């Protein structure tokens, strides 16, 4: 029983990762633009589509 509890505790970290947050923020922004740009294009051109 102690072995199982010790293994679980070994996966808990007390310090944040040493990586910088920059690349993940950039990837998130690119992902958001990839999703929102086509929707914005369509919303902008709705009056043209109605005619």
PDB file of N, CA, C and O in Angstrom, chain B, residues numbered from 101:
ATOM      1  N   UNK B 101       0.821  -1.194   0.000  1.00  0.00           N
ATOM      2  CA  UNK B 101       0.000   0.000   0.000  1.00  0.00           C
ATOM      3  C   UNK B 101       0.872   1.267   0.000  1.00  0.00           C
ATOM      4  O   UNK B 101       0.541   2.245  -0.672  1.00  0.00           O
ATOM      5  N   UNK B 102       1.967   1.252   0.742  1.00  0.00           N
ATOM      6  CA  UNK B 102       2.836   2.425   0.782  1.00  0.00           C
ATOM      7  C   UNK B 102       3.482   2.698  -0.569  1.00  0.00           C
ATOM      8  O   UNK B 102       3.693   3.852  -0.940  1.00  0.00           O
ATOM      9  N   UNK B 103       3.796   1.636  -1.302  1.00  0.00           N
ATOM     10  CA  UNK B 103       4.414   1.811  -2.622  1.00  0.00           C
ATOM     11  C   UNK B 103       3.491   2.590  -3.553  1.00  0.00           C
ATOM     12  O   UNK B 103       3.946   3.455  -4.302  1.00  0.00           O
ATOM     13  N   UNK B 104       2.217   2.287  -3.508  1.00  0.00           N
ATOM     14  CA  UNK B 104       1.257   2.969  -4.386  1.00  0.00           C
ATOM     15  C   UNK B 104       1.166   4.441  -4.012  1.00  0.00           C
ATOM     16  O   UNK B 104       1.162   5.301  -4.893  1.00  0.00           O
ATOM     17  N   UNK B 105       1.093   4.741  -2.733  1.00  0.00           N
ATOM     18  CA  UNK B 105       0.986   6.130  -2.302  1.00  0.00           C
ATOM     19  C   UNK B 105       2.264   6.899  -2.630  1.00  0.00           C
ATOM     20  O   UNK B 105       2.191   8.064  -3.020  1.00  0.00           O
ATOM     21  N   UNK B 106       3.412   6.285  -2.485  1.00  0.00           N
ATOM     22  CA  UNK B 106       4.663   6.967  -2.802  1.00  0.00           C
ATOM     23  C   UNK B 106       4.773   7.242  -4.294  1.00  0.00           C
ATOM     24  O   UNK B 106       5.292   8.286  -4.689  1.00  0.00           O
ATOM     25  N   UNK B 107       4.297   6.333  -5.125  1.00  0.00           N
ATOM     26  CA  UNK B 107       4.336   6.554  -6.566  1.00  0.00           C
ATOM     27  C   UNK B 107       3.429   7.703  -6.959  1.00  0.00           C
ATOM     28  O   UNK B 107       3.776   8.483  -7.846  1.00  0.00           O
ATOM     29  N   UNK B 108       2.292   7.824  -6.331  1.00  0.00           N
ATOM     30  CA  UNK B 108       1.385   8.930  -6.648  1.00  0.00           C
ATOM     31  C   UNK B 108       1.994  10.260  -6.243  1.00  0.00           C
ATOM     32  O   UNK B 108       1.888  11.244  -6.976  1.00  0.00           O
ATOM     33  N   UNK B 109       2.616  10.294  -5.107  1.00  0.00           N
ATOM     34  CA  UNK B 109       3.191  11.548  -4.629  1.00  0.00           C
ATOM     35  C   UNK B 109       4.383  11.978  -5.470  1.00  0.00           C
ATOM     36  O   UNK B 109       4.686  13.169  -5.538  1.00  0.00           O
ATOM     37  N   UNK B 110       5.051  11.056  -6.098  1.00  0.00           N
ATOM     38  CA  UNK B 110       6.223  11.417  -6.894  1.00  0.00           C
ATOM     39  C   UNK B 110       5.832  12.183  -8.156  1.00  0.00           C
ATOM     40  O   UNK B 110       6.680  12.846  -8.753  1.00  0.00           O
ATOM     41  N   UNK B 111       4.559  12.108  -8.576  1.00  0.00           N
ATOM     42  CA  UNK B 111       4.145  12.818  -9.782  1.00  0.00           C
ATOM     43  C   UNK B 111       3.654  14.232  -9.486  1.00  0.00           C
ATOM     44  O   UNK B 111       3.308  14.966 -10.412  1.00  0.00           O
ATOM     45  N   UNK B 112       3.618  14.621  -8.234  1.00  0.00           N
ATOM     46  CA  UNK B 112       3.185  15.972  -7.857  1.00  0.00           C
ATOM     47  C   UNK B 112       4.421  16.853  -7.738  1.00  0.00           C
ATOM     48  O   UNK B 112       5.372  16.516  -7.031  1.00  0.00           O
ATOM     49  N   UNK B 113       4.397  17.985  -8.437  1.00  0.00           N
ATOM     50  CA  UNK B 113       5.536  18.892  -8.434  1.00  0.00           C
ATOM     51  C   UNK B 113       5.203  20.139  -7.632  1.00  0.00           C
ATOM     52  O   UNK B 113       4.071  20.623  -7.670  1.00  0.00           O
ATOM     53  N   UNK B 114       6.167  20.650  -6.920  1.00  0.00           N
ATOM     54  CA  UNK B 114       5.932  21.833  -6.098  1.00  0.00           C
ATOM     55  C   UNK B 114       6.361  23.121  -6.792  1.00  0.00           C
ATOM     56  O   UNK B 114       5.983  24.208  -6.357  1.00  0.00           O
ATOM     57  N   UNK B 115       7.136  23.017  -7.855  1.00  0.00           N
ATOM     58  CA  UNK B 115       7.624  24.207  -8.547  1.00  0.00           C
ATOM     59  C   UNK B 115       7.021  24.268  -9.945  1.00  0.00           C
ATOM     60  O   UNK B 115       6.736  23.227 -10.537  1.00  0.00           O
ATOM     61  N   UNK B 116       6.822  25.464 -10.481  1.00  0.00           N
ATOM     62  CA  UNK B 116       6.324  25.577 -11.853  1.00  0.00           C
ATOM     63  C   UNK B 116       7.398  25.140 -12.846  1.00  0.00           C
ATOM     64  O   UNK B 116       8.580  25.127 -12.502  1.00  0.00           O
ATOM     65  N   UNK B 117       7.018  24.788 -14.052  1.00  0.00           N
ATOM     66  CA  UNK B 117       8.027  24.379 -15.032  1.00  0.00           C
ATOM     67  C   UNK B 117       8.975  25.521 -15.362  1.00  0.00           C
ATOM     68  O   UNK B 117       8.602  26.691 -15.267  1.00  0.00           O
ATOM     69  N   UNK B 118      10.190  25.185 -15.748  1.00  0.00           N
ATOM     70  CA  UNK B 118      11.191  26.200 -16.050  1.00  0.00           C
ATOM     71  C   UNK B 118      11.057  26.764 -17.452  1.00  0.00           C
ATOM     72  O   UNK B 118      11.745  27.724 -17.796  1.00  0.00           O
ATOM     73  N   UNK B 119      10.180  26.183 -18.272  1.00  0.00           N
ATOM     74  CA  UNK B 119       9.997  26.674 -19.636  1.00  0.00           C
ATOM     75  C   UNK B 119       9.376  28.071 -19.620  1.00  0.00           C
ATOM     76  O   UNK B 119       8.638  28.433 -18.703  1.00  0.00           O
ATOM     77  N   UNK B 120       9.692  28.835 -20.647  1.00  0.00           N
ATOM     78  CA  UNK B 120       9.050  30.135 -20.782  1.00  0.00           C
ATOM     79  C   UNK B 120       7.680  29.942 -21.397  1.00  0.00           C
ATOM     80  O   UNK B 120       7.437  28.954 -22.090  1.00  0.00           O
ATOM     81  N   UNK B 121       6.788  30.882 -21.146  1.00  0.00           N
ATOM     82  CA  UNK B 121       5.406  30.733 -21.607  1.00  0.00           C
ATOM     83  C   UNK B 121       5.228  31.263 -23.030  1.00  0.00           C
ATOM     84  O   UNK B 121       4.157  31.084 -23.610  1.00  0.00           O
ATOM     85  N   UNK B 122       6.222  31.896 -23.596  1.00  0.00           N
ATOM     86  CA  UNK B 122       6.125  32.528 -24.900  1.00  0.00           C
ATOM     87  C   UNK B 122       5.643  31.651 -26.036  1.00  0.00           C
ATOM     88  O   UNK B 122       4.673  32.014 -26.701  1.00  0.00           O
ATOM     89  N   UNK B 123       6.267  30.526 -26.289  1.00  0.00           N
ATOM     90  CA  UNK B 123       5.840  29.705 -27.435  1.00  0.00           C
ATOM     91  C   UNK B 123       4.402  29.203 -27.313  1.00  0.00           C
ATOM     92  O   UNK B 123       3.694  29.110 -28.315  1.00  0.00           O
ATOM     93  N   UNK B 124       3.970  28.884 -26.114  1.00  0.00           N
ATOM     94  CA  UNK B 124       2.601  28.384 -25.964  1.00  0.00           C
ATOM     95  C   UNK B 124       1.593  29.506 -26.197  1.00  0.00           C
ATOM     96  O   UNK B 124       0.522  29.259 -26.751  1.00  0.00           O
ATOM     97  N   UNK B 125       1.908  30.715 -25.793  1.00  0.00           N
ATOM     98  CA  UNK B 125       1.016  31.847 -26.038  1.00  0.00           C
ATOM     99  C   UNK B 125       0.944  32.134 -27.530  1.00  0.00           C
ATOM    100  O   UNK B 125      -0.131  32.428 -28.052  1.00  0.00           O
ATOM    101  N   UNK B 126       2.069  32.052 -28.216  1.00  0.00           N
ATOM    102  CA  UNK B 126       2.086  32.263 -29.658  1.00  0.00           C
ATOM    103  C   UNK B 126       1.237  31.217 -30.361  1.00  0.00           C
ATOM    104  O   UNK B 126       0.460  31.551 -31.254  1.00  0.00           O
ATOM    105  N   UNK B 127       1.373  29.963 -29.973  1.00  0.00           N
ATOM    106  CA  UNK B 127       0.587  28.896 -30.594  1.00  0.00           C
ATOM    107  C   UNK B 127      -0.901  29.101 -30.332  1.00  0.00           C
ATOM    108  O   UNK B 127      -1.717  28.870 -31.225  1.00  0.00           O
ATOM    109  N   UNK B 128      -1.264  29.524 -29.147  1.00  0.00           N
ATOM    110  CA  UNK B 128      -2.667  29.774 -28.822  1.00  0.00           C
ATOM    111  C   UNK B 128      -3.221  30.927 -29.656  1.00  0.00           C
ATOM    112  O   UNK B 128      -4.363  30.862 -30.109  1.00  0.00           O
ATOM    113  N   UNK B 129      -2.443  31.965 -29.863  1.00  0.00           N
ATOM    114  CA  UNK B 129      -2.888  33.095 -30.688  1.00  0.00           C
ATOM    115  C   UNK B 129      -3.059  32.677 -32.145  1.00  0.00           C
ATOM    116  O   UNK B 129      -4.031  33.069 -32.791  1.00  0.00           O
ATOM    117  N   UNK B 130      -2.136  31.896 -32.662  1.00  0.00           N
ATOM    118  CA  UNK B 130      -2.263  31.422 -34.048  1.00  0.00           C
ATOM    119  C   UNK B 130      -3.505  30.552 -34.195  1.00  0.00           C
ATOM    120  O   UNK B 130      -4.227  30.663 -35.186  1.00  0.00           O
ATOM    121  N   UNK B 131      -3.756  29.699 -33.228  1.00  0.00           N
ATOM    122  CA  UNK B 131      -4.932  28.838 -33.257  1.00  0.00           C
ATOM    123  C   UNK B 131      -6.215  29.670 -33.237  1.00  0.00           C
ATOM    124  O   UNK B 131      -7.153  29.381 -33.981  1.00  0.00           O
ATOM    125  N   UNK B 132      -6.261  30.701 -32.388  1.00  0.00           N
ATOM    126  CA  UNK B 132      -7.452  31.557 -32.297  1.00  0.00           C
ATOM    127  C   UNK B 132      -7.679  32.301 -33.614  1.00  0.00           C
ATOM    128  O   UNK B 132      -8.809  32.382 -34.095  1.00  0.00           O
ATOM    129  N   UNK B 133      -6.620  32.836 -34.189  1.00  0.00           N
ATOM    130  CA  UNK B 133      -6.763  33.561 -35.459  1.00  0.00           C
ATOM    131  C   UNK B 133      -7.211  32.618 -36.568  1.00  0.00           C
ATOM    132  O   UNK B 133      -8.017  32.994 -37.419  1.00  0.00           O
ATOM    133  N   UNK B 134      -6.692  31.400 -36.558  1.00  0.00           N
ATOM    134  CA  UNK B 134      -7.079  30.411 -37.568  1.00  0.00           C
ATOM    135  C   UNK B 134      -8.568  30.101 -37.491  1.00  0.00           C
ATOM    136  O   UNK B 134      -9.208  29.875 -38.518  1.00  0.00           O
ATOM    137  N   UNK B 135      -9.119  30.090 -36.296  1.00  0.00           N
ATOM    138  CA  UNK B 135     -10.548  29.817 -36.145  1.00  0.00           C
ATOM    139  C   UNK B 135     -11.409  31.054 -36.380  1.00  0.00           C
ATOM    140  O   UNK B 135     -12.484  30.955 -36.972  1.00  0.00           O
ATOM    141  N   UNK B 136     -10.953  32.204 -35.928  1.00  0.00           N
ATOM    142  CA  UNK B 136     -11.796  33.399 -35.961  1.00  0.00           C
ATOM    143  C   UNK B 136     -11.727  34.168 -37.278  1.00  0.00           C
ATOM    144  O   UNK B 136     -12.685  34.855 -37.629  1.00  0.00           O
ATOM    145  N   UNK B 137     -10.636  34.072 -38.005  1.00  0.00           N
ATOM    146  CA  UNK B 137     -10.517  34.833 -39.244  1.00  0.00           C
ATOM    147  C   UNK B 137     -11.566  34.437 -40.279  1.00  0.00           C
ATOM    148  O   UNK B 137     -12.202  35.332 -40.834  1.00  0.00           O
ATOM    149  N   UNK B 138     -11.789  33.154 -40.576  1.00  0.00           N
ATOM    150  CA  UNK B 138     -12.834  32.810 -41.544  1.00  0.00           C
ATOM    151  C   UNK B 138     -14.233  33.215 -41.079  1.00  0.00           C
ATOM    152  O   UNK B 138     -15.059  33.643 -41.886  1.00  0.00           O
ATOM    153  N   UNK B 139     -14.494  33.083 -39.793  1.00  0.00           N
ATOM    154  CA  UNK B 139     -15.806  33.491 -39.270  1.00  0.00           C
ATOM    155  C   UNK B 139     -15.984  35.002 -39.419  1.00  0.00           C
ATOM    156  O   UNK B 139     -17.068  35.464 -39.772  1.00  0.00           O
ATOM    157  N   UNK B 140     -14.937  35.769 -39.154  1.00  0.00           N
ATOM    158  CA  UNK B 140     -15.011  37.215 -39.322  1.00  0.00           C
ATOM    159  C   UNK B 140     -15.212  37.615 -40.769  1.00  0.00           C
ATOM    160  O   UNK B 140     -15.955  38.552 -41.060  1.00  0.00           O
ATOM    161  N   UNK B 141     -14.557  36.913 -41.674  1.00  0.00           N
ATOM    162  CA  UNK B 141     -14.720  37.177 -43.105  1.00  0.00           C
ATOM    163  C   UNK B 141     -16.170  36.959 -43.531  1.00  0.00           C
ATOM    164  O   UNK B 141     -16.750  37.784 -44.237  1.00  0.00           O
ATOM    165  N   UNK B 142     -16.738  35.859 -43.102  1.00  0.00           N
ATOM    166  CA  UNK B 142     -18.128  35.551 -43.454  1.00  0.00           C
ATOM    167  C   UNK B 142     -19.072  36.585 -42.846  1.00  0.00           C
ATOM    168  O   UNK B 142     -19.975  37.070 -43.527  1.00  0.00           O
ATOM    169  N   UNK B 143     -18.876  36.927 -41.575  1.00  0.00           N
ATOM    170  CA  UNK B 143     -19.749  37.915 -40.912  1.00  0.00           C
ATOM    171  C   UNK B 143     -19.646  39.280 -41.603  1.00  0.00           C
ATOM    172  O   UNK B 143     -20.639  39.999 -41.715  1.00  0.00           O
ATOM    173  N   UNK B 144     -18.462  39.626 -42.057  1.00  0.00           N
ATOM    174  CA  UNK B 144     -18.267  40.914 -42.725  1.00  0.00           C
ATOM    175  C   UNK B 144     -18.994  40.965 -44.067  1.00  0.00           C
ATOM    176  O   UNK B 144     -19.462  42.025 -44.482  1.00  0.00           O
ATOM    177  N   UNK B 145     -19.089  39.824 -44.741  1.00  0.00           N
ATOM    178  CA  UNK B 145     -19.672  39.787 -46.077  1.00  0.00           C
ATOM    179  C   UNK B 145     -21.119  39.313 -46.110  1.00  0.00           C
ATOM    180  O   UNK B 145     -21.641  39.046 -47.193  1.00  0.00           O
ATOM    181  N   UNK B 146     -21.783  39.199 -44.968  1.00  0.00           N
ATOM    182  CA  UNK B 146     -23.179  38.748 -44.940  1.00  0.00           C
ATOM    183  C   UNK B 146     -24.097  39.646 -45.803  1.00  0.00           C
ATOM    184  O   UNK B 146     -24.944  39.118 -46.523  1.00  0.00           O
ATOM    185  N   UNK B 147     -23.953  40.977 -45.750  1.00  0.00           N
ATOM    186  CA  UNK B 147     -24.838  41.790 -46.600  1.00  0.00           C
ATOM    187  C   UNK B 147     -24.684  41.470 -48.098  1.00  0.00           C
ATOM    188  O   UNK B 147     -25.667  41.508 -48.838  1.00  0.00           O
ATOM    189  N   UNK B 148     -23.490  41.162 -48.537  1.00  0.00           N
ATOM    190  CA  UNK B 148     -23.284  40.800 -49.940  1.00  0.00           C
ATOM    191  C   UNK B 148     -23.942  39.461 -50.270  1.00  0.00           C
ATOM    192  O   UNK B 148     -24.469  39.277 -51.367  1.00  0.00           O
ATOM    193  N   UNK B 149     -23.909  38.526 -49.315  1.00  0.00           N
ATOM    194  CA  UNK B 149     -24.502  37.222 -49.555  1.00  0.00           C
ATOM    195  C   UNK B 149     -26.028  37.299 -49.634  1.00  0.00           C
ATOM    196  O   UNK B 149     -26.650  36.488 -50.320  1.00  0.00           O
ATOM    197  N   UNK B 150     -26.638  38.265 -48.941  1.00  0.00           N
ATOM    198  CA  UNK B 150     -28.102  38.392 -48.927  1.00  0.00           C
ATOM    199  C   UNK B 150     -28.636  38.877 -50.260  1.00  0.00           C
ATOM    200  O   UNK B 150     -29.786  38.601 -50.601  1.00  0.00           O
ATOM    201  N   UNK B 151     -27.824  39.595 -51.016  1.00  0.00           N
ATOM    202  CA  UNK B 151     -28.310  40.159 -52.282  1.00  0.00           C
ATOM    203  C   UNK B 151     -28.348  39.155 -53.401  1.00  0.00           C
ATOM    204  O   UNK B 151     -28.735  39.491 -54.519  1.00  0.00           O
TER     205      UNK B 151
END
